[in-house]
Amino acid sequence: MSRAETGMVLRQALASAERIGVGRGYPREVRGRAIAYVERRRREGANDEEIGRELGIRAMTFRRWVGIRATAFEAVAVVEESRPASFVVHGPRGMRIEALAVSQLVDLWARLS
């Protein structure tokens, strides 16, 4: 069975599953098949939103099942720059003037006033 056929069969199983209980959870068997599908599609390079559309469920739902949070963000290091402060001026219609020193900003302000 092709990936598209597998996804469609699983989508139909998720849509027609009898959901009972407080959170109206999906049956364990259907969740297990969905988790295997999600893991395979991730290995193939699909993102969670694409997989969610294929399955007809929100990505957040199967992320809880898999136990993995969204990985859209990565840790970054914040470092202090040693160069002098510069300014950016935003003008009408998208005009943008970047990297102005304080003296240049004062001069521009005086000319425009």
N, C-alpha and C positions, 0 to 999 in steps of 0.2 A: 504494500500500500504506500502511495506517495505521501510526502510530508503534508501537502495540501489536503489530501483525502483524510489522513490521520487527524489533522487539525479540525476538519469539518465534522468528523465522527465524534471527536471529543467535545467540540462546541455543542453538538446536538445532545450529547450525554449530559453536559453541564446544564443546558437549558431545560431539559426534561427531568432532571434529578428531583426526587422527592426530598425536600428540605424541611427538616423538623427540628424542634428545639428552640431555645431562647434566641440564639443568634441566627437561627435558620441556616445552619451550616450544611455544606455539601456532604454527601456520603463519603466515607473514608476511601472506598475503592475508586470513586471518580476523582477525588483529590489526589490519590496516589498516581493515577494515570496522568493527571494534569501536571503534577510536579515533574514527572519523568519527561513530559513533553517540553515544559519550560526549560529544564536543564539542557535538553538536547538543542532546542532553538537558541539558547544563549551561547552554547558552544559553536553553533553555526554563525554567530555574530548578530543575531536579531536583538533589538532592544526590547525592554519590558512593555512599552506602549504598543509596539507592533504585535508582540505575543498576545497581549490583552485583547487587541482587536480580533486576532485570529480565533481566540477562545470565546470571545463575547463576554468577558468579565474584566473588571478593573485590575490593573497591574498591582495595586495595593493588596488586593485579595490574595493573589498567588504569592506575592512577596512574603506575606505572613505565613503561608503554608511552607514555603521553602526556608523561611527563617532568615532571609537576607533582605536588608534594607536597600533602598535605591542607592546606586553608586554614581549618581550624577555629579557629586561634589568630591573634590579631593582636598587633602590638607595642604595648606600653603604656609610659607614662612613670611612673616612681615619683617622687613629690614628698614632701618632708617637710612635715608639717602644723605650723602655728604655734600651734595651740590646746593647752591643757593636756591632760595624759594623762587618759583616762577608762577605766573598767573595765566589763566586762559580767559579770553573775552569771547562771549557768545553774542553775536549781533543778529539783526533781522534776517529772515529768510535763510537760516542755516549758516550764516557767516561765522567763522571761528578763527580766532587769532591765538596761537599757542606760544608758550615759552617766553612770556614777557617778564623782564626784570621789573623791580619796583619803579625804577626811574623811567623805564619805557611806558609803564602803565600810567604814571603821573603825567607824562608828556602827551600820551594819547588822550587821556581824560581832558587835559587842558585844550587840546586842539578841537575836540568834539563839543566842548561846552560853549 
